[in-house]
Amino acid sequence: MGFLIGIASRSIRASVTTLSTLLVFSVAANPQEMPGPGGAALAQIQAQPVLEQIRKLQDQIRTLQGENQQLEKHLEALEHGTKTPPRSSILSTYRLPDKVDFAGQPVPLDKWDVKERLEREFLLMVGDAPQIILWLKRSGRHFPMIEKKLKERGLPDDLKYVTLAESGLQTGAQSWAGASGVWQFITSTGRRYKMESNNWKDERRNVEKATEGAVSYLSDLNREFRNWPLALASYNAGESRVRKAMEEQHVSNYYQLALPNETERYVFRIIAAKLILSNPARYGYALPREELYTPMEFDMVTVNVKRKLHLRVIAEAAGSYYREIRRLNPELSQDSLPPGTHKVNIPKGSTSFFAANFKAWTPDKREVTEEKIARDGNKVYYTVKKGDTLWDIASRYKVYVNSIREWNNLGNRKHLSLGQKLVIYTEN
């Protein structure tokens, strides 16, 4: 930007010089300086047009000088403000460290094309600012739990970066091959590691459940291959494919093994993610801790359902809303729970409120006796009695709790006053 403004500034200076020369030439060529009466006569004839030209040239010079001053101010501001870093600075930022390790094992950068392969993934990744920033933000939400699970099993902390190569830490990630969740388990492997998957629930999308499965799976793979790069390659391509390649090629080193292109790049992507996220400031991504997403807090409750139950009922009983319940329970695939006993996450601190409301809820309850109501079309005027809750009233009239709040300007209030008048709009 500064380079272009500099060119424009020099161009305007040249234009000013040219116009100034023309002005001097016009004055020097004044016919009054010609000898004899012919010159005086000619001067009298041409004086008016020449003076007009001089005035126009003077105006143009003043305009160009003003524009030049503005451009010079712009250039000065850019040079002292958002100055482009020197090329040498950019290259040093995008340079791999001299030594790299992963999961306690050195990466052999001195061996043939290993450094080239890592540089490819690193350079493609480090320049993608939106992706890196989102990874950093999501890591604040998910890494603490993942780090704890890895530590409990005595596994390297570096394994948490597998989630970035797999899903970018997106709980709803779904691959073309049907892999799902943060750790991208396929259905069969998920079931092998105790993740239930059916038409209403998919526990591969439950981050904690999937992390427990991933920790067990990675531990099993490392026990078989006794090498983390080979274990990770097997996590991506399947252990049978990696074993077959090792047997056919007589190679037991991941960095020398010919595998499908995605698997050959896979481990390098994980290592590149580790390099950037373990030291983001080095690569220009110094994100304040307060900008990271925080772990989702919730209470877990057990509900017994005799027949199909819409999640809206769970939400309203907890003083919440449908979308929040879906977000707190990413493993739920449908908008309703089937008959049976289920564990459901609800907003933190709402267990007591939920327990009282859900206990009072019955699907067939419409109205109660001994209530003072007056009907006006489909509008009901209800007088709050002792023990009434918004949940009770909403279930009687088959309306939403949030609707009653809106109709009566209740805001986020959870408690009602004895004798309080409420307006309710019913379907009948």
C-alpha positions in Angstrom: 0.0 0.0 0.0 2.8 2.4 1.0 4.7 1.5 -2.2 1.7 2.4 -4.4 1.1 5.7 -2.6 4.8 6.5 -3.0 4.5 6.0 -6.7 1.4 8.2 -6.9 3.1 10.9 -4.9 6.2 10.9 -7.2 3.9 11.0 -10.2 2.0 14.1 -8.9 5.3 15.8 -8.2 6.4 15.2 -11.8 3.0 16.5 -13.0 3.5 19.7 -11.0 7.0 20.1 -12.4 5.7 19.7 -15.9 2.9 22.2 -15.5 5.3 24.7 -13.9 7.6 24.4 -16.9 4.7 25.0 -19.2 3.7 28.0 -17.2 7.2 29.5 -17.4 7.4 28.7 -21.1 4.0 30.4 -21.7 5.2 33.5 -19.9 8.6 33.5 -21.7 6.9 33.1 -25.0 4.9 36.3 -24.5 4.7 38.1 -27.8 5.3 41.4 -26.1 9.0 40.5 -26.0 9.1 40.3 -29.8 10.8 43.4 -31.4 8.9 45.9 -33.6 5.4 47.1 -33.9 4.3 43.7 -35.2 5.1 42.1 -31.8 3.1 44.7 -29.9 0.1 44.2 -32.2 0.3 40.5 -31.8 0.6 40.8 -28.1 -2.5 42.8 -28.0 -4.4 40.2 -29.9 -3.1 37.1 -27.9 -2.8 38.6 -24.4 -6.3 37.5 -23.3 -6.0 33.8 -24.3 -2.5 33.5 -22.9 -3.6 34.9 -19.5 -6.5 32.5 -19.4 -4.2 29.6 -20.0 -1.9 30.8 -17.3 -4.7 31.0 -14.8 -5.9 27.5 -15.7 -2.3 26.1 -15.3 -2.0 27.8 -11.9 -5.2 26.3 -10.7 -4.1 22.8 -11.8 -0.8 23.2 -10.0 -2.5 24.2 -6.8 -4.9 21.2 -7.0 -2.0 18.8 -7.7 0.0 20.2 -4.9 -2.9 19.7 -2.5 -3.4 16.1 -3.6 0.3 15.5 -3.2 0.3 16.7 0.4 -2.7 14.5 1.2 -0.9 11.4 -0.3 2.3 12.2 1.6 0.3 12.4 4.9 -1.3 9.0 4.0 2.1 7.5 3.4 3.5 8.8 6.6 0.5 7.4 8.6 1.0 4.0 7.0 4.7 3.9 7.7 4.2 4.7 11.3 1.1 2.6 11.9 0.3 -0.6 10.1 3.7 -0.9 8.6 4.2 -4.1 6.6 6.8 -6.3 8.3 10.0 -6.9 6.3 10.2 -10.1 4.2 12.9 -11.5 6.5 10.6 -11.1 9.5 7.8 -13.1 7.7 10.2 -15.9 6.7 11.5 -16.2 10.3 7.9 -16.4 11.6 7.0 -19.2 9.1 10.2 -21.3 9.8 10.1 -24.6 11.5 12.0 -25.0 14.7 15.4 -26.8 14.3 14.2 -29.7 16.5 10.7 -31.1 16.7 9.3 -33.9 18.8 5.9 -35.5 19.2 4.7 -37.6 22.1 8.2 -37.7 23.5 9.7 -39.0 20.2 11.9 -36.9 17.9 10.7 -36.1 14.4 13.7 -37.0 12.1 13.8 -33.7 10.1 17.3 -34.7 8.8 15.9 -37.8 7.0 15.2 -37.3 3.3 11.8 -35.7 2.7 10.5 -35.6 6.3 11.2 -31.9 6.7 9.6 -31.1 3.4 6.4 -33.0 4.3 6.1 -31.3 7.6 6.8 -27.9 6.1 4.0 -28.4 3.6 1.4 -29.0 6.3 2.8 -26.4 8.6 2.9 -23.6 6.0 -0.6 -24.4 4.7 -1.9 -24.4 8.3 0.0 -21.4 9.9 -1.3 -18.9 7.3 -4.9 -19.8 7.7 -5.7 -17.3 10.4 -9.5 -17.9 10.8 -8.9 -21.6 11.3 -6.1 -21.2 13.8 -8.1 -18.6 15.8 -11.1 -20.9 16.0 -8.9 -23.8 17.0 -7.4 -21.8 19.8 -10.9 -20.6 21.0 -12.4 -24.1 20.9 -9.3 -25.6 22.7 -10.3 -23.5 25.8 -13.6 -25.4 25.9 -12.4 -29.0 25.2 -8.7 -29.4 25.9 -9.0 -29.3 29.8 -11.2 -32.4 29.8 -9.1 -34.2 27.1 -5.8 -33.4 28.9 -7.3 -34.8 32.2 -8.3 -38.1 30.5 -4.9 -38.5 28.8 -3.1 -37.9 32.1 -5.3 -40.4 34.0 -4.3 -43.1 31.5 -0.6 -42.1 31.4 -0.7 -41.1 27.7 1.2 -38.2 26.1 -0.5 -34.8 26.3 0.4 -34.3 22.6 -2.4 -36.7 21.6 -5.0 -34.0 22.2 -3.9 -32.4 18.9 -5.4 -35.4 17.0 -8.8 -33.8 17.5 -7.7 -30.8 15.4 -6.6 -32.9 12.4 -9.8 -35.0 12.8 -12.6 -32.4 13.3 -11.2 -29.0 14.3 -12.8 -29.7 17.7 -16.3 -29.5 16.2 -18.7 -31.8 18.1 -21.1 -32.1 15.1 -18.4 -32.9 12.5 -19.4 -35.7 10.1 -17.1 -37.1 7.4 -18.1 -38.5 4.0 -17.2 -42.0 5.3 -19.7 -41.7 8.2 -17.1 -40.9 10.9 -18.6 -38.6 13.6 -17.8 -36.3 16.5 -14.6 -34.6 17.7 -12.6 -37.8 17.5 -14.3 -39.0 14.2 -15.1 -42.6 15.1 -16.8 -44.7 12.5 -19.9 -46.6 13.9 -18.2 -50.0 14.3 -15.1 -48.7 16.1 -17.4 -46.5 18.3 -19.4 -49.5 19.4 -16.2 -51.5 20.1 -15.3 -48.7 22.5 -18.7 -48.5 24.2 -20.3 -45.7 22.3 -24.0 -46.4 21.6 -25.3 -45.4 18.2 -28.9 -45.8 17.2 -31.7 -43.8 15.5 -32.2 -41.4 18.4 -28.7 -41.2 20.0 -25.1 -41.2 18.8 -22.6 -41.1 21.6 -19.7 -40.5 19.2 -20.8 -36.8 19.4 -20.6 -36.8 23.2 -17.1 -35.3 23.7 -16.4 -36.9 27.0 -17.7 -40.4 26.0 -15.8 -40.2 22.7 -12.6 -39.0 24.5 -12.7 -42.0 26.8 -13.1 -44.3 23.8 -10.3 -42.5 21.9 -7.9 -42.8 24.9 -8.6 -46.5 25.0 -8.2 -47.0 21.3 -5.0 -45.0 21.0 -3.6 -46.9 24.0 -4.4 -50.3 22.3 -2.8 -49.1 19.0 0.4 -48.0 20.7 0.6 -51.3 22.5 0.4 -53.1 19.2 2.8 -50.9 17.1 5.0 -49.6 20.0 5.4 -46.4 18.1 3.1 -43.3 18.2 3.4 -42.2 14.5 2.4 -45.8 13.4 -0.4 -45.9 16.0 -1.8 -42.6 14.7 -1.5 -43.8 11.1 -3.6 -46.8 12.2 -6.1 -44.6 13.9 -6.6 -42.9 10.5 -6.3 -45.7 8.0 -7.1 -48.8 10.2 -4.6 -51.1 11.8 -5.1 -53.9 9.2 -4.1 -51.6 6.3 -1.0 -50.3 8.1 0.1 -53.9 9.1 -0.3 -55.0 5.5 1.8 -52.1 4.2 4.5 -52.8 6.7 4.6 -56.5 5.8 4.6 -55.9 2.0 7.3 -53.1 2.1 9.4 -54.6 4.9 9.3 -51.2 6.6 8.5 -50.5 10.3 9.1 -46.7 10.3 6.1 -44.4 9.6 8.3 -41.8 7.9 9.5 -44.4 5.4 6.2 -46.2 4.8 4.2 -45.7 1.6 0.5 -45.2 2.6 -2.6 -43.6 1.1 -2.0 -39.9 0.6 -4.3 -38.8 3.4 -2.6 -41.1 5.9 0.9 -40.0 4.8 -0.1 -36.4 5.5 -2.2 -37.2 8.6 0.6 -37.4 11.2 2.4 -34.3 9.8 -0.9 -32.4 10.2 -1.1 -33.3 13.9 2.6 -32.4 14.4 2.0 -29.0 12.6 -1.0 -28.3 14.8 1.0 -29.0 17.9 3.8 -26.6 16.8 1.4 -23.8 16.3 -1.1 -24.2 19.2 1.6 -25.0 21.7 3.3 -21.7 21.0 0.8 -19.5 19.1 2.5 -16.2 20.0 5.5 -17.2 18.0 3.4 -17.3 14.9 1.4 -14.2 15.5 -1.6 -15.7 17.3 -1.4 -14.2 20.8 -5.0 -14.7 21.9 -5.9 -13.5 25.4 -7.2 -16.2 27.7 -10.5 -14.4 28.2 -11.2 -14.8 24.5 -11.1 -18.6 24.6 -14.4 -20.5 24.8 -15.1 -21.8 28.2 -16.1 -25.4 29.0 -19.9 -26.0 28.9 -21.2 -26.4 32.5 -24.3 -28.5 33.1 -26.1 -30.7 35.6 -26.9 -34.3 34.7 -30.4 -35.6 35.6 -32.1 -38.9 35.1 -35.6 -39.0 33.7 -38.0 -41.9 33.4 -40.1 -41.6 30.3 -43.2 -43.8 29.8 -43.9 -42.5 26.3 -42.2 -40.4 23.7 -41.2 -37.0 25.3 -40.3 -33.9 23.3 -37.1 -32.2 24.5 -39.1 -28.9 24.8 -40.7 -30.4 27.9 -37.2 -31.0 29.4 -36.2 -27.5 28.5 -39.2 -25.8 30.0 -39.0 -27.9 33.2 -35.4 -26.6 33.6 -36.3 -23.0 32.9 -34.4 -23.3 29.6 -35.2 -23.6 25.9 -35.0 -26.3 23.3 -31.8 -25.2 21.5 -29.9 -25.1 24.8 -30.8 -28.6 25.6 -29.8 -29.8 22.2 -26.4 -28.0 22.6 -25.9 -29.5 26.0 -26.7 -33.0 24.6 -25.0 -33.2 21.2 -25.4 -37.0 21.1 -29.2 -36.7 20.8 -30.2 -37.2 17.2 -34.0 -36.6 17.5 -36.1 -33.9 19.1 -37.8 -36.4 21.4 -36.8 -39.1 24.0 -38.2 -42.6 23.5 -39.7 -44.5 26.5 -37.1 -45.6 29.0 -34.6 -44.2 31.5 -32.3 -41.5 30.2 -29.5 -39.2 31.5 -29.9 -35.7 30.2 -27.8 -32.6 30.7 -29.6 -29.4 31.8 -28.2 -25.9 32.6 -25.9 -25.7 35.6 -27.7 -25.0 38.9 -31.2 -25.9 37.6 -31.6 -29.4 39.1 -33.9 -28.5 42.0 -36.1 -26.3 39.8 -36.2 -29.1 37.2 -37.0 -31.8 39.7 -40.0 -29.9 41.1 -41.4 -29.0 37.7 -40.9 -32.3 36.0 -42.4 -34.3 38.9 -45.6 -32.2 38.6 -45.8 -32.7 34.9 -48.3 -35.2 33.4 -49.0 -35.3 29.7 -52.8 -35.5 30.1 -53.2 -32.6 32.6 -55.1 -29.7 31.1 -56.9 -27.7 33.8 -57.4 -28.0 37.5 -60.4 -27.4 39.7 -60.9 -24.7 42.3 -59.1 -22.1 40.2 -60.5 -18.6 39.7 -60.5 -18.0 35.9 -62.6 -16.0 33.6 -62.7 -16.8 29.9 -62.8 -14.2 27.0 -62.6 -16.1 23.7 -59.3 -18.0 23.7 -57.9 -15.7 26.5 -57.7 -17.1 30.0 -57.3 -14.8 33.1 -55.7 -17.0 35.7 -55.2 -16.2 39.4 -52.0 -17.7 40.9 -52.7 -20.0 43.9 -50.3 -21.3 46.6 -47.8 -23.7 45.2 -48.3 -22.8 41.6 -45.3 -22.6 39.2 -45.1 -21.4 35.6 -44.5 -25.1 34.7 -47.7 -26.2 36.4 -49.8 -23.5 34.6 -48.1 -24.1 31.2 -48.8 -27.9 31.4 -52.4 -27.3 32.4 -53.1 -25.2 29.3 -50.7 -26.9 27.0 -48.7 -23.8 26.2 -45.0 -22.9 26.5 -43.5 -21.5 29.7 -41.7 -18.8 27.6 -45.1 -17.9 26.1 -46.6 -17.2 29.5 -43.5 -15.1 30.3 -43.9 -13.1 27.1 -47.7 -12.5 27.5 -47.2 -11.2 31.0 -43.8 -9.5 30.8 -42.3 -11.8 33.4 -38.8 -11.7 32.0 -36.6 -14.4 33.6 -38.6 -14.6 36.8 -39.0 -18.2 38.1 -41.3 -17.5 41.0 -44.9 -16.2 41.1 -46.7 -14.2 43.7 -49.9 -15.5 45.4 -52.9 -13.9 43.8 -51.0 -12.7 40.8 -53.1 -12.3 37.6 -51.8 -14.0 34.5 -53.1 -13.8 30.9 -52.9 -17.1 28.9 -53.9 -17.7 25.3 -55.3 -21.2 24.7 -56.1 -23.0 21.4 -59.8 -23.4 22.2 
